[in-house]
């Protein structure tokens, strides 16, 4: 019972691993560019949870600092990504990545 | 957990930062250049593409002075172990500034890029931003700084790839680059978080000490290794993380293709060498059990796969930019060979190889731009008979391709020779890798020589035999790059010496 009643390091790590896997799953299976970018956000946040957890259990503020920077970077990346997706929508009239595939071997 | 620092502590932090800034002048200068370029773009009216380009070239060349000033400074870690100033970093600073200059030189010629109605805008500013990012990738000694620098390079590169907004191929290339890039940087970050969890440190020297003192869980280390390698392999364009490169190289504006395939790739290698030589060198010794997959084995597999895949698939390519994309995958394999030797000769060989790759790869792309300006095509079939119409371009492209194959008397030969001799000096398993490298070089001879074959020995389909006039500046630049490739093939000693001198990293033990 102990394992279920008190929350420890492993619980956090499991959550982050699940989040990472869900993110990878979204990236690999979805066709919509926006959903793929959402998957990327899940991956980044999984890493963030890891950093915060390790920071809490290792002591020190390095992990917290790291995740703060990652949050800011994720926002910057989302801005650039959405600009590119909007441009794709203007030229291709779709955001489906499987139909944005004009270059072939 | 966290207490407010006292006044004295704040004073000491400020003085450390101020002392660190003295070692950070090239980057500060380039950041100022970045802002000046944005303002210039806003202030100037009319035909400003040439002015912006010249300002960028002058500004970038100016930074060489500040980098030169750093030679006298002692090797140090600055900004609380975030950043290093060492000879290895200085070599790459020179390298990236020169890459940036050459990328701008190609951009001036590219008519597709300059023909845009809206003008080039922030294009050159972003090129400078990439130079800063790549410099920081080569010099950072902290996982956080490494990640930030990689993202700076990545974000600028995504925008530059999609810079031809109305061109379908360019937009598509940007999307593919972005999706693969974002996923791989996410994986890299997850790998970093595991390393941080193992060691409670983010500075690579401290990580190394922590791993030696307290040991590590091999399973977690393998997972972290694979994730970090995925992120770096994407930057280096090595198999199996290469899926983006053919499409991106084909679709991106040609100057950016040249820039990505030399600058961004070299930055990936610089970062890999820092992590591999400083943070985890002993990890590569391997734990004696079933799970003894370590950094070294993984890199060996990646190197062999890249060489074989890149060279074999390139045979069927019909587009020159695509062909060079596959060739650059193969070159990533050769460069990895130099890294896995893990000694001073190998590192020196990698640095020499990169310098050669800079000249020959950028040269090849420069000629491709001049040709596609005249013919409007990058298809191999359209190169038929061009050798007679554009003799200088034809001769220069042939030299660059011979250099890419690695035949004497070119710079490419020197680089390959050094890498293979470093491998053979290590013996045993490394000998087999050298053998794969030599055999795949033979394969590469076939597809590279297909281009001169079309240019010189086959006649054009149309009866258009008139000589095509190219401008004065493109001719001079082509000739200079060609002569340099040949010159350094014969007199490589200064570069080899400088590379040997630079093969020394803060905190790494190489012998």
Interface residues (C-beta under 8 A of the other chain):
Chain A: X20 X23 X24 X27 X33 X36 X37 X39 X40 X43 X44 X46 X47 X50 X51 X53 X54 X58 X59 X60 X61 X62 X63 X65 X66 X69 X70 X73 X76 X77 X80 X81 X83 X84 X85 X87 X88 X91 X92 X97 X100 X101 X102 X103 X105
Chain B: X1 X2 X143 X144 X147 X148 X151 X155 X158 X159 X162 X165 X166 X168 X169 X171 X172 X173 X174 X175 X178 X179 X182 X183 X186 X187 X189 X190 X192 X193 X194 X196 X197 X200 X201 X202 X246 X247 X250 X251 X316 X317 X322
